[in-house]
Amino acid sequence: MNSTAHNRLAIVVNGRRAHIAAQDLAATLEQLGYDLSWAAVALNEEIVRREDLASTPVTDGDRIEVLSPMSGG
């Protein structure tokens, strides 16, 4: 695994670089402050089911997109 200093992973979340210590997708998003009750998540352009977030590993260089519905018209 290519991790950065102090065992932190370099990832991209919604187009922004981030360094995280979490090892799975649920913990990563929690660490970054996302409320997943209304969000869809894609890891490297593949949608991840909500029930699979905790069992989906995050590795150095991953790209995560968090999509939330917006109200309005």
C-alpha positions in Angstrom: 0.0 0.0 0.0 1.4 3.4 -0.9 0.4 5.5 2.1 1.6 8.9 2.9 3.5 9.9 6.1 2.0 8.7 9.4 0.0 5.9 7.6 -2.5 8.5 6.1 -4.0 7.8 2.7 -4.0 10.5 0.0 -7.4 10.5 -1.7 -9.7 12.8 -3.7 -13.2 13.6 -2.4 -15.5 15.6 -4.6 -12.5 16.9 -6.6 -10.5 18.0 -3.5 -7.4 16.3 -2.1 -7.7 14.9 1.4 -5.5 12.9 3.7 -7.3 10.4 5.9 -6.4 7.7 8.4 -9.6 5.7 7.9 -9.4 2.3 6.2 -13.0 1.8 5.0 -15.4 4.0 3.1 -17.9 4.6 6.0 -15.1 5.6 8.4 -13.5 7.9 5.8 -16.8 9.7 5.2 -17.5 10.0 8.9 -14.0 11.4 9.5 -14.6 14.0 6.8 -17.9 15.0 8.3 -20.4 13.7 5.7 -24.0 12.9 6.7 -24.8 9.8 4.6 -28.5 9.7 5.5 -29.4 11.3 2.1 -26.2 10.8 0.1 -25.1 8.5 -2.7 -21.4 7.5 -2.8 -19.2 6.5 -5.7 -15.7 5.1 -5.3 -13.6 5.3 -8.4 -16.7 6.0 -10.5 -18.6 2.9 -9.1 -21.7 3.5 -6.9 -21.3 1.8 -3.5 -24.5 0.6 -1.7 -25.0 2.2 1.7 -24.9 -1.2 3.4 -21.5 -1.9 1.8 -19.8 1.3 3.0 -18.2 -0.2 6.1 -16.9 -3.2 4.3 -15.4 -1.2 1.3 -11.7 -0.5 1.7 -10.2 2.8 0.8 -6.7 2.8 -0.7 -4.2 5.5 -1.5 -5.2 7.4 -4.6 -8.9 6.5 -4.5 -11.5 9.0 -5.9 -14.7 9.4 -3.9 -17.8 11.4 -5.0 -20.5 12.1 -2.4 -23.8 13.2 -4.1 -26.7 14.7 -2.2 -30.1 15.6 -3.5 -30.9 19.3 -3.7 -34.3 20.9 -3.1 -35.6 23.6 -5.3 -36.9 23.9 -8.7 
